[in-house]
Amino acid sequence: MSTKVSDPTEKKEILDNLSDDAKRIKVEDENGNKKWRDIDDLHDTDSIILKADGDPYVMNTKPGRKANPKIQAANEVVGEKVRQKNIQEDHDPLLRSVKADPDGNKVLDHILTGLAEEAFSLKYERSEAERQGQQTSAISVRRVNALKALGDTYLKRKEQMDGSSVDMDSTAFKVLFEFILETFRGAMEDSNLRTEMVETVFAKLSKRLEDNWEDEAKNKMKNGKK
């Protein structure tokens, strides 16, 4: 089956078979641009883009998040605490990194820093307890756990660096790789290759991707070889 449908009859059949909660559908306009259209705003010149299994790409809800209801503070003191908390949230480096790029390398960097700070705080707390003749075993257990978490995070960060900072398990990489495959398919179609030939090439490509391709790719990135 073709990767896009422009025939009005076929488009109508696809739209009629969509689930009731489908709100938007992925299309290609007359200029070859891919975009999301509201189901009720589909243009006559739009072609519906299909997945490899023949189903269209759809969104069940419109983009964006639903606004959370605003909760009023119980009193002015609580309200001031909430305001101060929000200010600190806006300046927290870890939180800002997660919001800006959850798959980015800076997230692990900030986690390492935070764990190191907590481990140091526990070390100081233990020394103060020792100075005052108090029990320190509970503090030591908490610090050991913090150091273990720090070590695990460090190893994950080192693994990323060894792989040229490309996390192949991340959502960002999977989206990028899918886009590359879509671009490759589009280039083959632009070259007027028969549909059968395109599908044959992608079948061969899928087979090669199953044969330890990910391990080989990681080794090549680690060793810096093309």
C-alpha positions, 0 to 999 in steps of 0.5 A: 500500500502507498505511504500516502493517499490522495484519492478522495474516495479512499480518503473518505473511507479512511476518515469514516473508519477513524475512532470517535476520539480521533481529533487530528490526522497527519497529512502532506499538503500540496507543497509536500509539507507534512502537518497535522490537520483537524479531522474537520479541516482536511483540505482537498489537496491534502494527502493522508500519510499512512504508516507501514501497516497501512493505518493513518497517523492520528492524534486522539487529543489536540496538542497541549496540556490541560490547564490545572485548576488553581488552588488557593492558599489557606492563608497569607503565610502559606501563600508566601511559602508557595510563592517562594517555592515557585521562585526556587523552582524557576531557578532550580538547574535540575528542574529546568534541565528536565523541562527543557530537554529530559533526554539531555546530558545536563540532566544527569550532570545536575543529578550527579551534583545534587547527589554529591551535595546530599552525600556531603551534607550527610558527611557533615551531619555525621561528623557533628553527631560524632562530635556530640557523642551521638549515634551515627549508624543511621546517618552512615546508612543514608550516606552509603545509599547516597554514595551508591546512587551517585556511583550508579548515576556516574556510571550511566553518565560515563556510558553516555560519554563513551557512546559519544553522548548519544543515548540510543534508548532515549525518546529523542533518538527514536524520534530522530531515527524514525524521521530519518527512515521517513526521509529515506522512504520519501527520497526513494519515492521521489526517485520514482521507484516502484512501491514493490521496490521500496517495500523490498528495500525496507524489508532488507533494512529491517532485517539488517537492523535486527542483526546486532545493529545497535551493539555495532553502532555503539561500538563504532561511536565509542571507537570513533570509526565510520 
